[in-house]
Amino acid sequence: MQHDKQAGQNPVISRQTCIDRDQVDPLAHFRDAFLIPDGVVYLDGNSLGAMADAAPVHVARVVEREWGGDLIKSWNSAGWFDLPLTLGNKLAPLIGAAAGEVVVTDSTSVNLFKLLWAAADMRPGRSKIILEGSNFPTDNYVAQGIAAARGLEVVLAERDAIADAIDEDTAAICITHVHYKTGHINDMAALTAKAHAAGALAIWDLCHTAGAMPVDLNAHRVDFAVGCTYKYLNGGPGSPAFLFVAKRHLAVARQPITGWWGHNAPFAFDPAYTPAPDIRQFLTGTQPIVSLSLTGVGLDLMCAADMAQVRAKSVALTELFIALVEQRCAKHGFTLISPRDAGDRGSQVAFAHRHGYEIMRAMIERGVVGDFRAPDIARFGFAPLYVRHVDVWDAVDVLTDVMDSGAWRDPRYAKREAVT
Ligand SMILES: Cc1ncc(COP(=O)(O)O)c(C=O)c1O
């Protein structure tokens, strides 16, 4: 793995150069706070973030002491009841939100349902909800469900056509900031401004943004946002998502899943529903406390990092990956699907290849974990808190070997697994 090869005109970056870069990386120490199994290069933090070292001890405390020992007292004594807000306030600075504008609860899909419904109510008489056609499907499915229930129209526009699709009949746009397949960044400032100019509301999905790059919801006067915590925020498998409601809308926005946790006085057990006057109204029912509490462990790590440094490292890692793949695998038929300009790219890189699935399976078997998105995309995520420059070099070394040797042709790799 130590050799430097030459491809085309440009000298190939050496493994030692990558080690040197890691030595001056201001975020390098964060890696020690995660459990990355030996022999694994983990490039799938854009799907499921790595486990924080502190997670098992934390879970054991929640289960053994808070639940086992203190039983129901923990709703108060361990702060269980307030966790959605406590964690929301912790997360808020990462996305340019203020305290009281964010809660951690439910899934991204459910939260989007609440916010899209609220947005439609706030724009009566307008019939269109605009989303990106190639978006992660759940957002579009949720919009389709709402449209069917309320007699609205879902307009699916591709990236360059979104702005033009916004008109006086648009109730809301619902756009994912960083595209889940390509990593392309949609222009939050421009699209939000365009929506507002037409009198529409702007909802943003931050699943591939939160924890990967800075974003400033309030600077752009975004109305609503959702996102998950199990990717770059390292909350754990299926950890609860977050939702953001701009303070100026809290008095008017009303979500439709009116459960007792969103009531103004949940323990009054009033037969009639009165919404809480603040962000608590966007809660619905009893929270999955173990998972919710664990989300705080990942969030604490993220909040300790400087987001400008996170973004700078993310750009450096994705640039390095693209350069190395293009130098060392030039003859193997990979097409870069992610934007070449780092300013347009999130923290992931996607290459299309006819045999992307088999190639990814072969890499995973050799310890380099990325993922595959149909029909032909090999996707690699670079979580700046724990991915090193040398990991990028090693990943491309494995890819090169898989391609040069033809190892991906092993028929075993063609069999599709349930989760890819
Ligand atoms: C853009 C986007 N939205 C939503 C989701 C998932 O939503 P949920 O957390 O409800 O499964 C994903 C998952 O990868 C995603 O990439």
The ligand as an SDF file (V2000), in Angstrom:
LIG
                    3D

 16 16  0  0  0  0  0  0  0  0999 V2000
  -33.0870   13.4900    2.0820 C   0  0  0  0  0  0  0  0  0  0  0  0
  -33.6480   12.4450    2.9990 C   0  0  0  0  0  0  0  0  0  0  0  0
  -34.8260   12.6480    3.6060 N   0  0  0  0  0  0  0  0  0  0  0  0
  -35.3540   11.7200    4.4410 C   0  0  0  0  0  0  0  0  0  0  0  0
  -34.6680   10.5430    4.7100 C   0  0  0  0  0  0  0  0  0  0  0  0
  -35.1850    9.4880    5.6200 C   0  0  0  0  0  0  0  0  0  0  0  0
  -36.3240    9.7670    6.3040 O   0  0  0  0  0  0  0  0  0  0  0  0
  -36.7000    8.8940    7.5850 P   0  0  0  0  0  0  0  0  0  0  0  0
  -35.7460    9.3010    8.6710 O   0  0  0  0  0  0  0  0  0  0  0  0
  -38.0950    9.2560    7.8550 O   0  0  0  0  0  0  0  0  0  0  0  0
  -36.5180    7.4610    7.2470 O   0  0  0  0  0  0  0  0  0  0  0  0
  -33.4440   10.3180    4.0880 C   0  0  0  0  0  0  0  0  0  0  0  0
  -32.7140    9.0530    4.3820 C   0  0  0  0  0  0  0  0  0  0  0  0
  -31.6590    8.7670    3.9240 O   0  0  0  0  0  0  0  0  0  0  0  0
  -32.9210   11.2760    3.2150 C   0  0  0  0  0  0  0  0  0  0  0  0
  -31.7610   11.0640    2.6060 O   0  0  0  0  0  0  0  0  0  0  0  0
  1  2  1  0
  2  3  1  0
  2 15  2  0
  3  4  2  0
  4  5  1  0
  5  6  1  0
  5 12  2  0
  6  7  1  0
  7  8  1  0
  8  9  2  0
  8 10  1  0
  8 11  1  0
 12 13  1  0
 12 15  1  0
 13 14  2  0
 15 16  1  0
M  END
$$$$
